[in-house]
Amino acid sequence: MTCQHVKMPGGVTAIVCSRNQRKRKCKCGRPGTLLCDWKMPGKARPTCDKPICDRCATSPAPDKDLCPKHAWEWTKWKSQRGLGL
């Protein structure tokens, strides 16, 4: 059984447990040990959270990982601003 601590509104913490936690896989089929940290303003979740493996992930900064789609967006954003690759 897997349990997680979840912060609720008002500072309350809940413990949520489940028996059958779905194994997350990267699009390439490997275990998705990381989640994409691309910010998603206006969405229910603040970040993309797609599962990615360490081979497919791009890390633009310490403790930040991007899925291939958002790594491309990051590269495009940098080049538009003349920040280089």
Protein Blocks (a to p, Z undefined) as FASTA:
>chain_A
ZZdddddehhiacddddfblcddddfkopacfbccfbdcehiablbfoiacdfklpccfb
ghiacdfklmmmmmmmmmmnonoZZ
